[in-house]
Amino acid sequence: MAKEETLPQPVSTMTAAQLARRRRLTDAVIEMIDQVPPDQLQMRDVAERSGVALGTAYRYFSSKDHLLAAAWADWHRRLTDRVRGEVSRDHSRSNSGPGTVPSAGACTRVVSFLHRELRAFQRHPNFARLVTHVEVASDPFASEELAGLADDNRTVMAALMNDVPPEVARPATIAINATLASGLVAWTAGRLTFPDLVRQLEDVTRLVLGGYDDITAG
């Protein structure tokens, strides 16, 4: 069989029904990951849980790592979509005229977002293991999913730091994301307690953004 015939179908060419089946597969991973660590999750089990034929699953995802990366991206975007909506509403309120309450500064906004993300990981530690699993995946289609997720994360961080100069916001985002990634690895490996993970992330965020705030994060 030619290699091209084994490539997954691009999302941009899928019909509404195909997108729905693809979403059922990623939803099944999200539902199952709390009970099954990512290294033990099997494509066949996900297909059975979702009601999608295994052969069809492989038409949408090149490998288990591709599916896991897509599920991680879907899960994370549910959080970032809510944050984007809240940031937009906050900006609208702060620009609505005299007498409005000033919005929190960039440091407070970012710390608040990170707290929400960390609480989600604390409630669902296997998602943290999922992140560390897919970050080292060699599947190029998994890498594409992660690249799209990274773009989405940069968009959210830019919105949270809309009043921070780009030359500060860019390296701040890199530093914060690197601290989170390394912290999740250390936490899931048992080398770092969760409170220490939170403290490290807060410390780095306040170091790089402490000068761009008007409200002290508690």
MDAnalysis code that builds the backbone (N, CA, C; Angstrom):
import MDAnalysis as mda
import numpy as np

u = mda.Universe.empty(654, n_residues=218, atom_resindex=np.repeat(np.arange(218), 3), trajectory=True)
u.add_TopologyAttr("name", ["N", "CA", "C"] * 218)
u.add_TopologyAttr("resid", np.arange(1, 219))
u.add_TopologyAttr("resname", ["MET", "ALA", "LYS", "GLU", "GLU", "THR", "LEU", "PRO", "GLN", "PRO", "VAL", "SER", "THR", "MET", "THR", "ALA", "ALA", "GLN", "LEU", "ALA", "ARG", "ARG", "ARG", "ARG", "LEU", "THR", "ASP", "ALA", "VAL", "ILE", "GLU", "MET", "ILE", "ASP", "GLN", "VAL", "PRO", "PRO", "ASP", "GLN", "LEU", "GLN", "MET", "ARG", "ASP", "VAL", "ALA", "GLU", "ARG", "SER", "GLY", "VAL", "ALA", "LEU", "GLY", "THR", "ALA", "TYR", "ARG", "TYR", "PHE", "SER", "SER", "LYS", "ASP", "HIS", "LEU", "LEU", "ALA", "ALA", "ALA", "TRP", "ALA", "ASP", "TRP", "HIS", "ARG", "ARG", "LEU", "THR", "ASP", "ARG", "VAL", "ARG", "GLY", "GLU", "VAL", "SER", "ARG", "ASP", "HIS", "SER", "ARG", "SER", "ASN", "SER", "GLY", "PRO", "GLY", "THR", "VAL", "PRO", "SER", "ALA", "GLY", "ALA", "CYS", "THR", "ARG", "VAL", "VAL", "SER", "PHE", "LEU", "HIS", "ARG", "GLU", "LEU", "ARG", "ALA", "PHE", "GLN", "ARG", "HIS", "PRO", "ASN", "PHE", "ALA", "ARG", "LEU", "VAL", "THR", "HIS", "VAL", "GLU", "VAL", "ALA", "SER", "ASP", "PRO", "PHE", "ALA", "SER", "GLU", "GLU", "LEU", "ALA", "GLY", "LEU", "ALA", "ASP", "ASP", "ASN", "ARG", "THR", "VAL", "MET", "ALA", "ALA", "LEU", "MET", "ASN", "ASP", "VAL", "PRO", "PRO", "GLU", "VAL", "ALA", "ARG", "PRO", "ALA", "THR", "ILE", "ALA", "ILE", "ASN", "ALA", "THR", "LEU", "ALA", "SER", "GLY", "LEU", "VAL", "ALA", "TRP", "THR", "ALA", "GLY", "ARG", "LEU", "THR", "PHE", "PRO", "ASP", "LEU", "VAL", "ARG", "GLN", "LEU", "GLU", "ASP", "VAL", "THR", "ARG", "LEU", "VAL", "LEU", "GLY", "GLY", "TYR", "ASP", "ASP", "ILE", "THR", "ALA", "GLY"])
u.atoms.positions = np.array([
    [0.855, -1.195, 0.000],
    [0.000, 0.000, 0.000],
    [0.885, 1.237, 0.000],
    [0.575, 2.197, -0.850],
    [1.374, 3.418, -0.906],
    [1.234, 4.175, 0.401],
    [2.305, 4.838, 0.773],
    [2.305, 5.555, 2.051],
    [1.202, 6.593, 2.105],
    [0.940, 7.264, 0.951],
    [-0.059, 8.312, 0.946],
    [-1.439, 7.791, 1.331],
    [-1.713, 6.490, 1.064],
    [-3.017, 5.928, 1.355],
    [-3.241, 5.711, 2.845],
    [-2.170, 5.755, 3.619],
    [-2.294, 5.544, 5.056],
    [-2.392, 6.859, 5.829],
    [-2.289, 7.979, 5.130],
    [-2.336, 9.256, 5.821],
    [-3.755, 9.545, 6.295],
    [-3.898, 10.164, 7.463],
    [-5.243, 10.497, 7.947],
    [-5.875, 11.584, 7.092],
    [-7.182, 11.575, 7.023],
    [-7.894, 12.581, 6.256],
    [-7.754, 13.949, 6.926],
    [-7.407, 14.984, 6.164],
    [-7.302, 16.324, 6.764],
    [-8.645, 16.785, 7.318],
    [-8.594, 17.435, 8.450],
    [-9.827, 17.921, 9.086],
    [-10.568, 18.875, 8.162],
    [-9.824, 19.673, 7.404],
    [-10.449, 20.676, 6.539],
    [-11.312, 20.069, 5.443],
    [-11.121, 18.785, 5.133],
    [-11.901, 18.128, 4.071],
    [-13.028, 17.267, 4.621],
    [-13.200, 17.205, 5.930],
    [-14.208, 16.328, 6.520],
    [-15.597, 16.940, 6.429],
    [-16.572, 16.077, 6.261],
    [-17.971, 16.499, 6.295],
    [-18.398, 16.700, 7.750],
    [-19.590, 17.241, 7.929],
    [-20.103, 17.444, 9.295],
    [-20.216, 16.112, 10.029],
    [-20.652, 15.066, 9.327],
    [-20.783, 13.753, 9.964],
    [-19.411, 13.202, 10.353],
    [-18.411, 13.394, 9.494],
    [-17.069, 12.921, 9.810],
    [-16.480, 13.684, 10.981],
    [-16.712, 14.981, 11.031],
    [-16.217, 15.774, 12.152],
    [-16.872, 15.323, 13.453],
    [-18.145, 14.963, 13.376],
    [-18.845, 14.494, 14.579],
    [-18.254, 13.175, 15.063],
    [-17.951, 12.256, 14.125],
    [-17.333, 10.991, 14.523],
    [-15.943, 11.230, 15.093],
    [-15.203, 12.131, 14.472],
    [-13.861, 12.460, 14.994],
    [-13.976, 13.010, 16.407],
    [-14.956, 13.868, 16.631],
    [-15.137, 14.453, 17.962],
    [-15.550, 13.383, 18.968],
    [-16.339, 12.394, 18.543],
    [-16.706, 11.323, 19.466],
    [-15.476, 10.554, 19.933],
    [-14.511, 10.405, 19.054],
    [-13.276, 9.708, 19.423],
    [-12.484, 10.510, 20.457],
    [-12.316, 11.808, 20.230],
    [-11.570, 12.611, 21.202],
    [-12.343, 12.744, 22.509],
    [-13.682, 12.824, 22.431],
    [-14.482, 12.869, 23.657],
    [-14.322, 11.577, 24.458],
    [-14.237, 10.448, 23.742],
    [-14.061, 9.169, 24.439],
    [-12.735, 9.140, 25.181],
    [-11.680, 9.672, 24.574],
    [-10.389, 9.742, 25.263],
    [-10.517, 10.596, 26.519],
    [-11.164, 11.757, 26.404],
    [-11.328, 12.658, 27.543],
    [-12.099, 11.967, 28.664],
    [-13.109, 11.171, 28.296],
    [-13.890, 10.450, 29.299],
    [-13.090, 9.322, 29.950],
    [-12.223, 8.678, 29.176],
    [-11.525, 7.482, 29.653],
    [-10.228, 7.781, 30.384],
    [-9.630, 8.948, 30.119],
    [-8.260, 9.181, 30.572],
    [-8.154, 9.246, 32.091],
    [-9.231, 9.592, 32.782],
    [-9.168, 9.616, 34.246],
    [-8.968, 8.214, 34.822],
    [-9.475, 7.200, 34.122],
    [-9.368, 5.834, 34.614],
    [-8.197, 5.066, 33.999],
    [-7.780, 5.474, 32.816],
    [-6.750, 4.733, 32.096],
    [-5.590, 5.671, 31.759],
    [-4.377, 5.413, 32.277],
    [-3.235, 6.259, 31.938],
    [-2.985, 6.251, 30.424],
    [-2.446, 7.331, 29.873],
    [-2.286, 7.423, 28.414],
    [-1.461, 6.306, 27.805],
    [-0.458, 5.793, 28.524],
    [0.366, 4.732, 27.949],
    [-0.376, 3.403, 27.878],
    [-1.492, 3.280, 28.612],
    [-2.262, 2.035, 28.593],
    [-3.521, 2.129, 27.733],
    [-3.856, 3.316, 27.306],
    [-5.046, 3.501, 26.485],
    [-4.814, 2.903, 25.098],
    [-5.801, 2.181, 24.589],
    [-5.678, 1.526, 23.294],
    [-6.718, 2.081, 22.315],
    [-6.306, 2.204, 21.044],
    [-7.205, 2.712, 20.015],
    [-8.484, 1.875, 19.943],
    [-8.352, 0.550, 20.064],
    [-9.521, -0.310, 19.969],
    [-10.534, 0.015, 21.068],
    [-10.044, 0.262, 22.282],
    [-10.937, 0.578, 23.398],
    [-11.621, 1.922, 23.190],
    [-10.873, 2.892, 22.661],
    [-11.457, 4.210, 22.399],
    [-12.530, 4.102, 21.321],
    [-12.233, 3.334, 20.266],
    [-13.210, 3.158, 19.191],
    [-14.486, 2.511, 19.726],
    [-14.330, 1.496, 20.570],
    [-15.495, 0.820, 21.139],
    [-16.303, 1.776, 22.013],
    [-15.614, 2.564, 22.824],
    [-16.308, 3.505, 23.714],
    [-17.071, 4.566, 22.912],
    [-16.492, 5.007, 21.808],
    [-17.087, 6.085, 21.014],
    [-18.157, 5.599, 20.054],
    [-18.181, 4.292, 19.779],
    [-19.114, 3.775, 18.795],
    [-18.657, 3.995, 17.368],
    [-17.390, 4.312, 17.189],
    [-16.806, 4.514, 15.863],
    [-15.961, 3.286, 15.517],
    [-16.113, 2.773, 14.307],
    [-15.357, 1.588, 13.900],
    [-13.856, 1.868, 13.966],
    [-13.075, 0.855, 14.346],
    [-11.633, 1.029, 14.483],
    [-11.001, 1.459, 13.164],
    [-11.438, 0.872, 12.066],
    [-10.896, 1.266, 10.773],
    [-11.169, 2.725, 10.460],
    [-12.351, 3.193, 10.832],
    [-12.692, 4.613, 10.633],
    [-11.822, 5.495, 11.510],
    [-11.564, 5.056, 12.742],
    [-10.709, 5.837, 13.641],
    [-9.337, 6.056, 13.024],
    [-8.807, 5.035, 12.379],
    [-7.492, 5.166, 11.758],
    [-7.528, 6.006, 10.481],
    [-8.708, 6.228, 9.926],
    [-8.791, 7.154, 8.799],
    [-8.693, 8.597, 9.278],
    [-9.061, 8.828, 10.544],
    [-9.022, 10.178, 11.100],
    [-7.728, 10.457, 11.868],
    [-7.147, 9.407, 12.436],
    [-5.948, 9.568, 13.262],
    [-4.896, 8.544, 12.838],
    [-3.687, 9.012, 12.617],
    [-2.629, 8.136, 12.115],
    [-2.141, 7.143, 13.156],
    [-2.328, 7.463, 14.439],
    [-1.800, 6.631, 15.513],
    [-2.483, 7.000, 16.817],
    [-2.224, 6.225, 17.842],
    [-2.760, 6.555, 19.163],
    [-2.231, 7.906, 19.623],
    [-0.958, 8.193, 19.367],
    [-0.396, 9.474, 19.802],
    [-1.087, 10.642, 19.106],
    [-1.429, 10.474, 17.832],
    [-2.166, 11.520, 17.117],
    [-3.523, 11.747, 17.780],
    [-4.228, 10.666, 18.108],
    [-5.524, 10.777, 18.776],
    [-5.386, 11.420, 20.149],
    [-4.383, 11.008, 20.913],
    [-4.187, 11.582, 22.245],
    [-3.881, 13.069, 22.159],
    [-3.066, 13.463, 21.183],
    [-2.731, 14.880, 21.033],
    [-3.971, 15.688, 20.675],
    [-4.814, 15.133, 19.797],
    [-6.048, 15.827, 19.420],
    [-6.993, 15.946, 20.613],
    [-7.072, 14.897, 21.432],
    [-7.922, 14.943, 22.621],
    [-7.417, 15.977, 23.613],
    [-6.109, 16.036, 23.804],
    [-5.519, 17.036, 24.697],
    [-5.816, 18.441, 24.184],
    [-5.705, 18.643, 22.869],
    [-5.989, 19.957, 22.292],
    [-7.453, 20.334, 22.515],
    [-8.373, 19.378, 22.302],
    [-9.795, 19.665, 22.510],
    [-10.072, 20.014, 23.971],
    [-9.492, 19.255, 24.888],
    [-9.723, 19.488, 26.316],
    [-9.218, 20.869, 26.726],
    [-8.022, 21.212, 26.274],
    [-7.436, 22.488, 26.668],
    [-8.188, 23.659, 26.054],
    [-8.677, 23.498, 24.831],
    [-9.385, 24.602, 24.177],
    [-10.711, 24.902, 24.854],
    [-11.285, 23.927, 25.524],
    [-12.515, 24.194, 26.264],
    [-12.253, 25.213, 27.376],
    [-11.080, 25.116, 27.985],
    [-10.690, 26.081, 29.008],
    [-10.357, 27.429, 28.384],
    [-9.528, 27.423, 27.337],
    [-9.092, 28.694, 26.753],
    [-10.243, 29.433, 26.081],
    [-11.225, 28.710, 25.533],
    [-12.386, 29.382, 24.938],
    [-13.151, 30.151, 26.006],
    [-13.298, 29.549, 27.185],
    [-13.982, 30.248, 28.279],
    [-13.187, 31.475, 28.715],
    [-11.861, 31.323, 28.785],
    [-11.019, 32.440, 29.215],
    [-11.084, 33.580, 28.210],
    [-11.050, 33.254, 26.918],
    [-11.130, 34.298, 25.894],
    [-12.437, 35.072, 26.012],
    [-13.539, 34.346, 26.253],
    [-14.816, 35.022, 26.410],
    [-14.831, 35.948, 27.612],
    [-14.231, 35.488, 28.710],
    [-14.185, 36.307, 29.919],
    [-13.302, 37.531, 29.728],
    [-12.177, 37.362, 29.039],
    [-11.281, 38.496, 28.780],
    [-11.989, 39.530, 27.916],
    [-12.716, 39.060, 26.905],
    [-13.436, 39.972, 26.029],
    [-14.487, 40.759, 26.795],
    [-15.235, 40.075, 27.678],
    [-16.243, 40.768, 28.474],
    [-15.601, 41.742, 29.446],
    [-14.456, 41.356, 30.014],
    [-13.754, 42.221, 30.952],
    [-13.277, 43.489, 30.265],
    [-12.748, 43.341, 29.048],
    [-12.293, 44.513, 28.300],
    [-13.462, 45.424, 27.958],
    [-14.609, 44.821, 27.622],
    [-15.783, 45.633, 27.285],
    [-16.244, 46.439, 28.493],
    [-16.250, 45.807, 29.668],
    [-16.665, 46.519, 30.881],
    [-15.696, 47.635, 31.234],
    [-14.387, 47.368, 31.071],
    [-13.392, 48.375, 31.465],
    [-13.387, 49.569, 30.526],
    [-13.940, 49.393, 29.310],
    [-13.963, 50.485, 28.337],
    [-15.353, 51.089, 28.188],
    [-16.242, 50.783, 29.135],
    [-17.638, 51.204, 28.975],
    [-17.922, 52.601, 29.508],
    [-16.895, 53.288, 30.016],
    [-17.116, 54.676, 30.409],
    [-16.726, 54.961, 31.839],
    [-16.940, 56.213, 32.284],
    [-16.567, 56.609, 33.647],
    [-17.311, 55.784, 34.695],
    [-16.621, 55.564, 35.817],
    [-17.234, 54.886, 36.936],
    [-17.086, 53.384, 36.915],
    [-16.478, 52.839, 35.852],
    [-16.304, 51.390, 35.803],
    [-15.093, 50.991, 36.620],
    [-15.096, 49.759, 37.122],
    [-13.995, 49.256, 37.933],
    [-12.855, 48.829, 37.019],
    [-11.627, 49.302, 37.257],
    [-10.507, 48.902, 36.401],
    [-10.304, 47.395, 36.430],
    [-9.924, 46.846, 35.279],
    [-9.647, 45.407, 35.228],
    [-8.326, 45.128, 35.927],
    [-8.145, 43.873, 36.330],
    [-6.885, 43.481, 36.962],
    [-5.745, 43.641, 35.977],
    [-4.536, 43.807, 36.513],
    [-3.366, 43.937, 35.663],
    [-2.975, 42.607, 35.048],
    [-2.014, 42.665, 34.118],
    [-1.635, 41.478, 33.355],
    [-1.157, 40.342, 34.248],
    [-0.365, 40.646, 35.252],
    [0.161, 39.593, 36.116],
    [-0.972, 38.861, 36.825],
    [-1.914, 39.605, 37.364],
    [-3.052, 38.994, 38.049],
    [-3.880, 38.156, 37.094],
    [-4.121, 38.661, 35.875],
    [-4.916, 37.916, 34.903],
    [-4.239, 36.596, 34.538],
    [-2.929, 36.643, 34.318],
    [-2.215, 35.425, 33.936],
    [-2.176, 34.431, 35.094],
    [-1.894, 34.909, 36.297],
    [-1.865, 34.015, 37.457],
    [-3.231, 33.365, 37.660],
    [-4.308, 34.134, 37.497],
    [-5.650, 33.588, 37.650],
    [-5.917, 32.492, 36.617],
    [-5.505, 32.720, 35.382],
    [-5.668, 31.709, 34.334],
    [-4.868, 30.455, 34.664],
    [-3.639, 30.628, 35.103],
    [-2.800, 29.483, 35.440],
    [-3.375, 28.696, 36.610],
    [-3.938, 29.392, 37.588],
    [-4.577, 28.701, 38.708],
    [-5.720, 27.814, 38.212],
    [-6.507, 28.317, 37.281],
    [-7.607, 27.523, 36.739],
    [-7.072, 26.292, 36.013],
    [-6.016, 26.504, 35.230],
    [-5.442, 25.383, 34.492],
    [-4.870, 24.348, 35.457],
    [-4.179, 24.816, 36.478],
    [-3.583, 23.890, 37.443],
    [-4.645, 23.145, 38.246],
    [-5.736, 23.826, 38.601],
    [-6.813, 23.132, 39.314],
    [-7.399, 22.016, 38.458],
    [-7.487, 22.264, 37.147],
    [-7.988, 21.220, 36.247],
    [-7.044, 20.026, 36.244],
    [-5.739, 20.286, 36.217],
    [-4.764, 19.196, 36.269],
    [-4.816, 18.475, 37.614],
    [-5.031, 19.222, 38.686],
    [-5.105, 18.599, 40.011],
    [-6.303, 17.654, 40.102],
    [-7.434, 18.072, 39.517],
    [-8.623, 17.212, 39.523],
    [-8.459, 16.018, 38.588],
    [-7.664, 16.196, 37.526],
    [-7.505, 15.149, 36.513],
    [-6.010, 14.929, 36.236],
    [-5.281, 14.322, 37.178],
    [-3.826, 14.190, 37.021],
    [-3.407, 13.399, 35.788],
    [-4.267, 12.512, 35.289],
    [-3.886, 11.778, 34.092],
    [-3.805, 12.684, 32.870],
    [-4.470, 13.845, 32.926],
    [-4.306, 14.794, 31.831],
    [-2.912, 15.391, 31.842],
    [-2.345, 15.584, 33.030],
    [-0.954, 16.038, 33.108],
    [-0.029, 14.979, 32.527],
    [-0.328, 13.705, 32.806],
    [0.465, 12.615, 32.225],
    [0.270, 12.559, 30.714],
    [-0.941, 12.886, 30.274],
    [-1.211, 12.925, 28.837],
    [-0.352, 13.997, 28.166],
    [-0.247, 15.160, 28.798],
    [0.575, 16.236, 28.238],
    [2.023, 15.792, 28.086],
    [2.578, 15.219, 29.139],
    [3.986, 14.809, 29.076],
    [4.175, 13.676, 28.073],
    [3.146, 12.856, 27.873],
    [3.228, 11.759, 26.898],
    [3.270, 12.301, 25.471],
    [2.328, 13.184, 25.131],
    [2.245, 13.631, 23.741],
    [3.344, 14.622, 23.388],
    [3.908, 15.309, 24.375],
    [4.961, 16.279, 24.079],
    [6.209, 15.620, 23.491],
    [6.402, 14.340, 23.764],
    [7.579, 13.648, 23.233],
    [7.198, 12.683, 22.113],
    [5.954, 12.742, 21.637],
    [5.513, 11.851, 20.569],
    [6.227, 12.195, 19.266],
    [6.561, 11.168, 18.508],
    [7.267, 11.372, 17.246],
    [6.345, 11.458, 16.039],
    [5.065, 11.134, 16.213],
    [4.115, 11.195, 15.106],
    [3.998, 12.640, 14.602],
    [4.249, 12.888, 13.319],
    [4.180, 14.271, 12.815],
    [2.785, 14.870, 12.907],
    [1.742, 14.036, 12.848],
    [0.385, 14.560, 12.953],
    [0.059, 14.942, 14.393],
    [0.637, 14.232, 15.353],
    [0.526, 14.658, 16.744],
    [1.225, 16.002, 16.920],
    [2.370, 16.155, 16.257],
    [3.102, 17.424, 16.336],
    [2.282, 18.565, 15.755],
    [1.521, 18.296, 14.690],
    [0.660, 19.332, 14.112],
    [-0.415, 19.762, 15.108],
    [-0.994, 18.798, 15.795],
    [-1.998, 19.129, 16.807],
    [-1.388, 20.012, 17.895],
    [-0.176, 19.661, 18.335],
    [0.485, 20.437, 19.384],
    [0.849, 21.827, 18.897],
    [1.222, 21.948, 17.623],
    [1.543, 23.262, 17.071],
    [0.304, 24.152, 17.065],
    [-0.841, 23.582, 16.689],
    [-2.084, 24.352, 16.722],
    [-2.460, 24.753, 18.138],
    [-2.227, 23.851, 19.083],
    [-2.505, 24.151, 20.481],
    [-1.589, 25.258, 20.989],
    [-0.322, 25.228, 20.569],
    [0.623, 26.276, 20.974],
    [0.184, 27.635, 20.432],
    [-0.312, 27.664, 19.193],
    [-0.819, 28.918, 18.628],
    [-2.006, 29.424, 19.438],
    [-2.887, 28.513, 19.817],
    [-4.053, 28.879, 20.611],
    [-3.633, 29.430, 21.969],
    [-2.638, 28.794, 22.579],
    [-2.142, 29.260, 23.874],
    [-1.532, 30.651, 23.760],
    [-0.769, 30.879, 22.691],
    [-0.173, 32.212, 22.514],
    [-1.252, 33.277, 22.339],
    [-2.339, 32.924, 21.665],
    [-3.436, 33.871, 21.486],
    [-4.062, 34.232, 22.828],
    [-4.285, 33.228, 23.660],
    [-4.870, 33.476, 24.980],
    [-3.927, 34.321, 25.833],
    [-2.655, 33.967, 25.838],
    [-1.700, 34.717, 26.655],
    [-1.574, 36.155, 26.154],
    [-1.631, 36.351, 24.845],
    [-1.570, 37.710, 24.301],
    [-2.780, 38.523, 24.749],
    [-3.960, 37.874, 24.794],
    [-5.154, 38.575, 25.263],
    [-5.028, 38.937, 26.737],
    [-4.479, 38.028, 27.537],
    [-4.303, 38.296, 28.963],
    [-3.250, 39.374, 29.202],
    [-2.302, 39.491, 28.273],
    [-1.219, 40.477, 28.409],
    [-1.359, 41.579, 27.366],
    [-2.589, 41.968, 27.075],
    [-2.804, 42.937, 25.999],
    [-2.173, 44.296, 26.287],
    [-1.916, 44.595, 27.565],
    [-1.310, 45.885, 27.914],
    [0.187, 45.770, 28.201],
    [0.774, 44.631, 27.843],
    [2.212, 44.415, 28.039],
    [2.923, 44.560, 26.695],
    [4.044, 45.273, 26.633],
    [4.767, 45.416, 25.358],
    [5.136, 44.055, 24.774],
    [5.046, 43.910, 23.457],
    [5.349, 42.616, 22.825],
    [6.730, 42.079, 23.175],
    [7.718, 42.978, 23.308],
    [9.067, 42.512, 23.615],
    [9.180, 41.931, 25.025],
    [8.186, 42.207, 25.865],
    [8.118, 41.600, 27.197],
    [7.182, 40.390, 27.177],
    [6.052, 40.519, 26.498],
    [5.047, 39.454, 26.488],
    [5.572, 38.169, 25.853],
    [6.350, 38.289, 24.774],
    [6.825, 37.079, 24.090],
    [7.729, 36.229, 24.978],
    [8.817, 36.800, 25.539],
    [9.652, 35.965, 26.409],
    [8.943, 35.555, 27.696],
    [8.003, 36.383, 28.176],
    [7.239, 36.010, 29.374],
    [6.417, 34.757, 29.101],
    [5.781, 34.693, 27.948],
    [4.993, 33.517, 27.582],
    [5.870, 32.280, 27.499],
    [7.048, 32.423, 26.895],
    [7.976, 31.289, 26.786],
    [8.387, 30.799, 28.171],
    [8.730, 31.732, 29.048],
    [9.184, 31.362, 30.392],
    [8.074, 30.685, 31.188],
    [6.858, 31.215, 31.099],
    [5.733, 30.648, 31.843],
    [5.395, 29.256, 31.321],
    [5.330, 29.107, 30.005],
    [4.995, 27.796, 29.432],
    [6.071, 26.752, 29.733],
    [7.330, 27.166, 29.695],
    [8.417, 26.224, 29.991],
    [8.365, 25.790, 31.458],
    [8.052, 26.717, 32.346],
    [7.940, 26.380, 33.767],
    [6.780, 25.420, 34.007],
    [5.662, 25.665, 33.340],
    [4.518, 24.775, 33.479],
    [4.849, 23.379, 32.952],
    [5.457, 23.307, 31.779],
    [5.763, 22.005, 31.173],
    [6.715, 21.193, 32.040],
    [7.797, 21.826, 32.487],
    [8.759, 21.097, 33.319],
    [8.155, 20.736, 34.669],
    [7.297, 21.613, 35.188],
    [6.657, 21.337, 36.463],
    [5.695, 20.163, 36.386],
    [4.958, 20.057, 35.291],
    [4.040, 18.926, 35.128],
    [4.802, 17.609, 35.053],
    [5.938, 17.620, 34.363],
    [6.767, 16.414, 34.294],
    [7.233, 16.015, 35.692],
    [7.739, 16.988, 36.438],
    [8.255, 16.695, 37.776],
    [7.139, 16.256, 38.722],
    [5.964, 16.882, 38.611],
    [4.843, 16.516, 39.486],
    [4.357, 15.101, 39.192],
    [4.151, 14.775, 37.916],
    [3.654, 13.442, 37.581],
    [4.688, 12.357, 37.873],
    [5.970, 12.738, 37.926],
    [7.017, 11.766, 38.263],
    [7.225, 11.651, 39.768],
    [6.519, 12.477, 40.554],
    [6.645, 12.420, 42.004],
    [7.836, 13.171, 42.558],
    [8.465, 14.011, 41.724],
    [9.638, 14.766, 42.193],
    [9.274, 16.158, 42.692],
    [8.015, 16.539, 42.556],
    [7.579, 17.875, 42.943],
    [6.164, 17.762, 43.490],
    [5.909, 18.424, 44.628],
    [4.557, 18.424, 45.164],
    [3.702, 19.413, 44.373],
    [2.394, 19.236, 44.447],
    [1.525, 20.150, 43.710],
    [1.637, 21.583, 44.234],
    [1.652, 21.813, 45.558],
    [1.835, 23.196, 46.033],
    [3.129, 23.819, 45.533],
    [4.195, 23.018, 45.430],
    [5.450, 23.565, 44.925],
    [5.349, 23.905, 43.439],
    [4.601, 23.103, 42.690],
    [4.377, 23.410, 41.283],
    [3.656, 24.743, 41.140],
    [2.615, 24.938, 41.941],
    [1.876, 26.199, 41.902],
    [2.788, 27.363, 42.271],
    [3.590, 27.166, 43.314],
    [4.468, 28.245, 43.790],
    [5.504, 28.605, 42.724],
    [6.088, 27.615, 42.084],
    [7.093, 27.892, 41.051],
    [6.485, 28.695, 39.904],
    [5.289, 28.301, 39.505],
    [4.648, 28.997, 38.385],
    [4.277, 30.429, 38.763],
    [3.792, 30.613, 39.973],
    [3.495, 31.970, 40.449],
    [4.765, 32.814, 40.509],
    [5.835, 32.240, 41.044],
    [7.090, 32.992, 41.184],
    [7.604, 33.465, 39.829],
    [7.601, 32.573, 38.851],
    [8.104, 32.940, 37.520],
    [7.197, 33.990, 36.878],
    [5.883, 33.811, 37.018],
    [4.952, 34.771, 36.423],
    [5.125, 36.154, 37.033],
    [5.261, 36.210, 38.337],
    [5.425, 37.517, 38.988],
    [6.794, 38.120, 38.700],
    [7.780, 37.269, 38.471],
    [9.098, 37.785, 38.112],
    [9.069, 38.482, 36.754],
    [8.403, 37.844, 35.776],
    [8.433, 38.390, 34.414],
    [7.338, 39.417, 34.169],
    [6.269, 39.414, 34.996],
    [5.133, 40.322, 34.742],
    [4.780, 41.205, 35.934],
    [5.556, 41.109, 37.011],
    [5.219, 41.866, 38.216],
    [5.155, 43.363, 38.001],
    [5.876, 43.858, 37.006],
    [5.848, 45.302, 36.739],
    [4.662, 45.756, 35.933],
    [3.812, 44.802, 35.539],
    [2.648, 45.144, 34.695],
    [1.367, 44.718, 35.400],
    [1.190, 45.247, 36.611],
    [0.011, 44.893, 37.370],
    [-0.417, 46.071, 38.230],
    [-1.720, 46.061, 38.550],
    [-2.213, 47.091, 39.464],
    [-2.963, 46.485, 40.636],
    [-3.071, 45.117, 40.620],
    [-3.716, 44.417, 41.719],
    [-2.830, 43.260, 42.119],
    [-2.563, 43.105, 43.402],
    [-1.708, 42.026, 43.871],
    [-2.456, 40.711, 43.848],
    [-1.866, 39.704, 43.184],
    [-2.496, 38.374, 43.166],
    [-2.325, 37.725, 44.511],
    [-3.432, 37.120, 45.019],
    [-3.373, 36.492, 46.329],
    [-3.042, 35.042, 46.248],
])
